[in-house]
Amino acid sequence: MGELINIILRLALYVDLLLLFGVALFRVYSFERGRFKPMLRGMALIGALLSVAGLLLMTSAMSGETEFTDLWPHLQMMLFETDVGLAWAVRILVLIVVMIRPGLWIASTASAVALASLAWNGHGAMDEGVLHFLSDILHLLAAGAWLGAMLALVLMARGLVDETRIRLLADAVKRFEWVGAFVVVTLTLSGVVNYLFIVGPRLDDVLLGTYGMLLAIKVLLFAGMLVLAALNRFHLGPSLQQSLRDGQHAIAANALRRSVLVELAIALVIIALVAWLGTLSPDAG
């Protein structure tokens, strides 16, 4: 039960911080200055609460203590004497910054730091070199940029759609094209680097175990996301521009929203697999 709770907390924290960074970054390159501020504050608060719960659970599992008075000395040691504790403190600090001042650059920078702090709980932090660690951070940031953009586009496409909304949506999709291309390249390269560091240049028996099977499912789902992203880029995006001429605003917006919702759902499944993979060894059977 404890391991299941750990996976659920890890999943919730990853989703929250990925979306927080992605939406904050989306505001920067889409020039959506006034939109999403309350959402960012809410996500930052949820991220802080989940971080507190995660630290308590981790410390309790490591120390075997369940009463807070007995757990407190172990919490102090975790906070002040470990890299994980330092990363946790930095994450809480920058999340408080987002809650207080969710401006364009402040929120995107602070949320990037909060998301990057999760790398201290991953495989990359266990290696002595910095390449794997940096690759983990890049992987997280790229995934967050993609996930947050999908959520932002879904929210922009819902409700009553008029010409002004369609124009804003079409411009946002257009601006995301370059960001999306960079995201895909970064996710692919960092994913390969991470695999080589964790597993090594081999497939053989790895794919026969639990770790390998989950990793293979993750890769297949990522390929499905690429197909949907290509559909958005080459068909649904241009359809938005076409709707500005023929007036079919609702049809174009609904088609884009449905596609992005499916893409977002697949991304959430991938994150769930990542949360599970983070608790396994490559040699897990």
Secondary structure, 3 states (H helix, E strand, C coil): CHHHHHHHHHHHHHHHHHHHHHHHHHHHHHCCCCCCHHHHHHHHHHHHHHHHHHHHHHHHHHHCCCCHHHHHHHHHHHHHHCHHHHHHHHHHHHHHHHHHCCCHHHHHHHHHHHHHHHHHHCHHHHCCCCHHHHHHHHHHHHHHHHHHHHHHHHHHHCCCCCHHHHHHHHHHHHHHHHHHHHHHHHHHHHHHHHHHHHCCCCCHHHHHCHHHHHHHHHHHHHHHHHHHHHHHHHHHHHHHHHHHHHCCHHHHHHHHHHHHHHHHHHHHHHHHHHHHHCCCCCCCC
